[in-house]
C-alpha cells in the first residue's frame, strides 16, 4: 500500500492509548474523527477498557480486528516501542507518534529515537513523528490529530496543504484560515521527522490531486537535499511551495572561525537555499496563509529588474500604508495613464468605475502586478468595491487586495473566488515582495567533476601559501608571491612587498605581528623579517608578496554548510561585510553571471559600479573569482570546510587575491 | 464656549447639506447620530426639503432655531464659504468641513483654504478640516461623521482616543478595535488641518477626563512645534501618545545638496522628533491599536541598555515566532530560574501552573517585561491559559500576550481586562520594541542664546575657509590652515599639506579637480596650485591645510528641517553613512552625553570603540564636536540652513574637522 494512502486515506485507524475521558488530549483524535465524519473504522486501543467513548475498544493492537492502515500512538513511554512491534506483526504500514521523549528530549531520547527508526526499517513500518500532532485530510474527512482547534464545527476545504514542524502552529494556521474562508487539503504535523520528513511530504503533495499550493512552517531543515529535490518536483508539477521559517535573528552555530563563517549565519544560508530551490519565502506568519491564492496556478516571475505594481484604491491612507512598505522592498508603484502613482477613487468610487480601472490595470503591460485597496465600504457595502474586484477580468498578473476595516465576510468572499486578500498592509506588502522575489529552481550543477590533488594537505588548515596555490589552481589570480626560506630569506618579488610569517596555526596574523606591509627595499625586508620571526617563533618561512592596490576590496568566501551544503559569498572588503552584514550569498557553485548578480546586490561594492563618478572597477574579474571559488563544491568528496579570499583587490582591470584562508573538513 | 465642548459635546448640531436619500454619504451623519443615540438636537440644513429622514429640515443655518454648537458641512463648492458666514452670524463656535476642494486640490484650493481660515478668524469660528470625516465621541454618544464603519450596531467605549489625518483609516481603526474588544473615547478626522491641527487636539485630549491613551495616525506633521508642546503636556498628564506615521520609504524633499540633506531624509528626522517629544512610534498599523493597553497608565521605561523579556508559553513554535523578531530588535529573552530562554509549558500546562509561572515572571527583577503566548487552547479552552493570564498579579512591568489561533473571544476577554493582546507575532514584537524604545520627552533647550557675528556672510554658501572659521567659533577643532593669496601663494602651514581652490560656488570640489592632497614640499605646492587654478579659473585664493590622519573618519551634520526644525547627525565617514544609512540623528541642540549616545549607535564608528583590538579613538572629542555643531540651533534667527563637517578625523586624542560646508537660509 502506498504511503500517501496509508497516511491520508486509511481504511481503518488504530488509536493506541485512546482515553475514555472526553476532556483529555488523548481522547481528541477519536472525538475529532467522529465529529468530522471519518468514513473508515476507528479502533481505540486501551488495555483498561472494553469501550472508549462509545466505541468498542481493544486491549492491544494485536487483538484489534481487520486490516489497519494507520496507527496513531499516544501511549506514554515504552508503549511506543511495543506499538511498533505490534504494527510490524499486523503489517500496519504507517504509525504516527504523538508521544514525546525522543529526539526532543536530549541525548538519551535521541538514541532511543535512532533505535526506534532502525527497528521500524526492519519491520517495514513508516513513522510520522515522534512528537507529531498528527494528520488532517479535509477532503478525505480524516482528522487524526490531538490539536484542539479541530473542535471547530466544519473544516474549511481547499487546495492548499500545510506541512509544519510545529503542531500548534499547524492548528493556528488552520484556525486562522477557517475564519477567513481560506481552505485546506492536507495538514501534517512533522514532529521530530525521525523517518518521514518535510522533503518526502512535499514529494507526496506534489503528486496529490487535491493540492495546488504547499505551505511549510519550518523551525529548521533536517534533510536539505531531499527537500530541494521535492521542491523541484513540486515546481515541475506547477505547485508553488512557500516557506515561513523561524530563526531570522539567530546567527546559528559557532561558525565564527573565519569571517565567512560569522557572516554566513544560518538564516542567510537558508535564504540562499530557498531561492535555489524555487521556494517562496515569506517574512510574516499570516503571509504564509494569505499568499496562497497569489501564487496558486502561477509560475515564478523570474524578474531581473525592480517590480512595478499599479494601485487602485478608495482610500489614500489605506493605499499608502501598503505602498510605503512596498517602497522599502524596492518595489515601484506605477500608474499607467495617470500622473499620480496611485489611482485614488476615494470620492469618485462607483462599482462600474472600480471594475473599469481594475480591468485596465490588470490588462496593462506597464505593471507586473496590481494592488486593490478598499476602505470603509469593505465592511458594510461590499457592492461598492469588493464585488467589483470579484468581477474583474483575471489575468496572469497577480492581484493583491487589502481591506482597511475589519471585514471578514469580504475577506471570505474574495478567498472564495481565489483572490488573495490581506488583513494587514504589512502582510500584503510582504506577500507581493515574496512573490516578485520568487525564482524558478536553479538547475543543479552536475556531480563532482574534479579531484583534490593527491599530494595536497587533506586536514586542518592550509598555510597561506598553500591557500593561494589552491586559489590559483581554481583560476583565481593571486598576488605575485614567493616563499623566502632561512637562512638567507632570498626572494625575487619586486619591491614594495608584504611579508607574512607562514604558519597554518596562526589565526589572527595581524594581531600576532606576523604581517608587515609596504616594505620598500631589501634592507627594510631583512630588518622586518628578523623582527617578525622574533614575535612569531613558531614560523620559519616567510611569504613575500608584491604589494597590490586597486579600486575596491572584496571578500570572497566559501563554506560547506552543515544544513544547506556548499555556499559562496561575496561582500564588501575590510570590516564592512561584517559590520553591515553587506554581502550576497548563494548555494555553490555559481556561474559568472550569477556571481555578477550577487556583486550587484552588495552595497559596499557600489564603488565598482562607478559610484559618485569614481573610476569603475573590474566587476567581471571579481565575478570570475567568485565563480572560481564556488567550484570547490565540485571537488569529489568536498574536502574543504571553508575557504576565504580576503581581501580580493579589484582593479580597473583584473582582480587579485592577496590573502587566503582554507580549512579542511578533517 | 470651550472648543472641546463644541467639538465633542455640542448641545445642537447643524448638518449643512444633509441628504434625504438614506443611501448617500451625506445622509450618514444624521443616520449615525440617531443610531448611536445622540442626545442633543439635530438640525438638517437643506434648501430643497422641509424634512430630511423624518427630521424637520431648514433651508439655511440662518433659519435654524436655537443655539447651535457645531455645524457639520457637507454641501459642495461655495456653500462652505456661505456656511462660514452663517456660523459667524449665528455664533456657532465650530464648523467641521467634510467638503473637499481646498488644500487637497492644488494651488487654487490652497488659496481658497487660506481665505476660508482668514475669514474664520475674523468671525471667531473654529474649523475642523476641510476634507475631514468628522468627530466621534463614544462616551458622549456623538457620531458626527460620514465614515461608513459607523453602520456598526454598538460603538465600543474605552479610554483610548485617536486623531487621524486619514478619515478612512480612523474608521478602519475603530472597526478593527470593535471586533477585538478594544474601546475608544474620542476619534477625530483632521482633514487638511486648516485651523484645528493635531497639536491642538492632543492638547484637548491631554485634558480630557475620558482619555488615557492618545493614538495618532499621521501622513505628515504640519505644526511640529505645537505637537511637541502638546505631547509634553500629555506626558505630564500621564497620557502616553503613540504614532503610526506613513512615509518610511520616502526620502522626502529634494534636500540632496549636501550629504546631510540626503541622509537626513524626512523619516529619520521624524524618528528623532518623536523620540524628542516622548511619542511612542510603532511600525505596523495594528500595533497602533494593540499597544494601547501596554502603555496605558505606564511611564516611559527610559532604558539605557538592552531590554530583557521573559516568556511563558504553551507552544514552542508560537513563542519562537515572537522571540525571533524580538531578537531582530536587540531585545534579549531571559528566563529567571530556568536554563531554557523560554518557559515552555506545552505538555505540562495547567491553569494553576500557568498563573504561577506568570506571577513569578511578573514579580522577577530579572526582566523588564513579560510575554505570554497561548496556543490552540486560546480558541476553545480559555480556562487553560487565557483565564490564568487574566487572573495574574499585574505589576508595573508590561505584559504582552500573543494568541496563536483565531481567538477573537479570548482577545476580547483580555482587552476587557486591560491586557495587551496581539493578533500577530509581528505586531507583538513591534509593540514591545516600541515600548522599550519609549523615552520621556527631552527638556527643550532655552531660547536662542548667541548672535551670528554681524560681519559674517548671511546668505548663500560660505567658502570653506569661512566654514572652518564658523566651526572653530563653535568650539570644533579644525585642521591648521591658512589662505594663500596671489601672486606668491605664501603660507606657513607645515608640510605635508592639502591645497583646495577657494570658491563658495564649487559644489563637488574633488570632481572639479579643486583639491590636492598630500603635497610634500614647496616645489610640489607651487606646481599643484598652478595646475589646480588652471582647472578652476573662478578661484583665486587657495586654502592650505595641514594633512591630518587618525583612527576613523566621521561626518557631523546639521540641518534646519522644514518640518521638524534643527537636527544634528553623526555618521561613519567616507561613503559609509550614505551607502549604509549608518548614522544617528537627533533634534538639535544635543549635549555631549547625548552625542555620545548617538555615536554609540553608529555601526561604522565601531573602530572608535576598539573594534577587533584596534586602537580606540577619542569618541568624547567627536561627541564634543557633535554637540558644538548642534549649537547652531541656538543662534538667534537660526540663519544656517545646513552645515556639515566631513570628514571629522578622530584620533587617539582629539578630533579635527578638515572639510566644511555651510549653507545659509537666505
Boltz contact constraints between the chains, C-beta under 6 A:
constraints:
  - contact:
      token1: [A, 147]
      token2: [B, 376]
      max_distance: 6.0
  - contact:
      token1: [A, 148]
      token2: [B, 376]
      max_distance: 6.0
  - contact:
      token1: [A, 148]
      token2: [B, 377]
      max_distance: 6.0
  - contact:
      token1: [A, 148]
      token2: [B, 380]
      max_distance: 6.0
  - contact:
      token1: [A, 149]
      token2: [B, 376]
      max_distance: 6.0
  - contact:
      token1: [A, 149]
      token2: [B, 379]
      max_distance: 6.0
  - contact:
      token1: [A, 149]
      token2: [B, 405]
      max_distance: 6.0
  - contact:
      token1: [A, 151]
      token2: [B, 380]
      max_distance: 6.0
  - contact:
      token1: [A, 166]
      token2: [B, 317]
      max_distance: 6.0
  - contact:
      token1: [A, 168]
      token2: [B, 315]
      max_distance: 6.0
  - contact:
      token1: [A, 168]
      token2: [B, 317]
      max_distance: 6.0
  - contact:
      token1: [A, 168]
      token2: [B, 318]
      max_distance: 6.0
  - contact:
      token1: [A, 168]
      token2: [B, 375]
      max_distance: 6.0
  - contact:
      token1: [A, 168]
      token2: [B, 376]
      max_distance: 6.0
  - contact:
      token1: [A, 169]
      token2: [B, 317]
      max_distance: 6.0
  - contact:
      token1: [A, 171]
      token2: [B, 376]
      max_distance: 6.0
  - contact:
      token1: [A, 172]
      token2: [B, 404]
      max_distance: 6.0
  - contact:
      token1: [A, 172]
      token2: [B, 405]
      max_distance: 6.0
  - contact:
      token1: [A, 175]
      token2: [B, 379]
      max_distance: 6.0
  - contact:
      token1: [A, 175]
      token2: [B, 405]
      max_distance: 6.0
  - contact:
      token1: [A, 175]
      token2: [B, 406]
      max_distance: 6.0
  - contact:
      token1: [A, 176]
      token2: [B, 406]
      max_distance: 6.0
  - contact:
      token1: [A, 179]
      token2: [B, 406]
      max_distance: 6.0
  - contact:
      token1: [A, 246]
      token2: [B, 320]
      max_distance: 6.0
  - contact:
      token1: [A, 246]
      token2: [B, 324]
      max_distance: 6.0
  - contact:
      token1: [A, 248]
      token2: [B, 324]
      max_distance: 6.0
  - contact:
      token1: [A, 249]
      token2: [B, 324]
      max_distance: 6.0
  - contact:
      token1: [A, 249]
      token2: [B, 327]
      max_distance: 6.0
  - contact:
      token1: [A, 249]
      token2: [B, 328]
      max_distance: 6.0
  - contact:
      token1: [A, 284]
      token2: [B, 426]
      max_distance: 6.0
  - contact:
      token1: [A, 285]
      token2: [B, 321]
      max_distance: 6.0
  - contact:
      token1: [A, 285]
      token2: [B, 425]
      max_distance: 6.0
  - contact:
      token1: [A, 286]
      token2: [B, 424]
      max_distance: 6.0
  - contact:
      token1: [A, 315]
      token2: [B, 168]
      max_distance: 6.0
  - contact:
      token1: [A, 317]
      token2: [B, 166]
      max_distance: 6.0
  - contact:
      token1: [A, 317]
      token2: [B, 168]
      max_distance: 6.0
  - contact:
      token1: [A, 317]
      token2: [B, 169]
      max_distance: 6.0
  - contact:
      token1: [A, 318]
      token2: [B, 168]
      max_distance: 6.0
  - contact:
      token1: [A, 320]
      token2: [B, 246]
      max_distance: 6.0
  - contact:
      token1: [A, 321]
      token2: [B, 285]
      max_distance: 6.0
  - contact:
      token1: [A, 324]
      token2: [B, 246]
      max_distance: 6.0
  - contact:
      token1: [A, 324]
      token2: [B, 248]
      max_distance: 6.0
  - contact:
      token1: [A, 324]
      token2: [B, 249]
      max_distance: 6.0
  - contact:
      token1: [A, 327]
      token2: [B, 249]
      max_distance: 6.0
  - contact:
      token1: [A, 328]
      token2: [B, 249]
      max_distance: 6.0
  - contact:
      token1: [A, 375]
      token2: [B, 168]
      max_distance: 6.0
  - contact:
      token1: [A, 376]
      token2: [B, 147]
      max_distance: 6.0
  - contact:
      token1: [A, 376]
      token2: [B, 148]
      max_distance: 6.0
  - contact:
      token1: [A, 376]
      token2: [B, 149]
      max_distance: 6.0
  - contact:
      token1: [A, 376]
      token2: [B, 168]
      max_distance: 6.0
  - contact:
      token1: [A, 376]
      token2: [B, 171]
      max_distance: 6.0
  - contact:
      token1: [A, 377]
      token2: [B, 148]
      max_distance: 6.0
  - contact:
      token1: [A, 379]
      token2: [B, 149]
      max_distance: 6.0
  - contact:
      token1: [A, 379]
      token2: [B, 175]
      max_distance: 6.0
  - contact:
      token1: [A, 380]
      token2: [B, 148]
      max_distance: 6.0
  - contact:
      token1: [A, 380]
      token2: [B, 151]
      max_distance: 6.0
  - contact:
      token1: [A, 404]
      token2: [B, 172]
      max_distance: 6.0
  - contact:
      token1: [A, 405]
      token2: [B, 149]
      max_distance: 6.0
  - contact:
      token1: [A, 405]
      token2: [B, 172]
      max_distance: 6.0
  - contact:
      token1: [A, 405]
      token2: [B, 175]
      max_distance: 6.0
  - contact:
      token1: [A, 406]
      token2: [B, 175]
      max_distance: 6.0
  - contact:
      token1: [A, 406]
      token2: [B, 176]
      max_distance: 6.0
  - contact:
      token1: [A, 406]
      token2: [B, 179]
      max_distance: 6.0
  - contact:
      token1: [A, 424]
      token2: [B, 286]
      max_distance: 6.0
  - contact:
      token1: [A, 425]
      token2: [B, 285]
      max_distance: 6.0
  - contact:
      token1: [A, 426]
      token2: [B, 284]
      max_distance: 6.0
  - contact:
      token1: [A, 511]
      token2: [B, 613]
      max_distance: 6.0
  - contact:
      token1: [A, 579]
      token2: [B, 603]
      max_distance: 6.0
  - contact:
      token1: [A, 579]
      token2: [B, 606]
      max_distance: 6.0
  - contact:
      token1: [A, 580]
      token2: [B, 580]
      max_distance: 6.0
  - contact:
      token1: [A, 603]
      token2: [B, 579]
      max_distance: 6.0
  - contact:
      token1: [A, 606]
      token2: [B, 579]
      max_distance: 6.0
  - contact:
      token1: [A, 613]
      token2: [B, 511]
      max_distance: 6.0
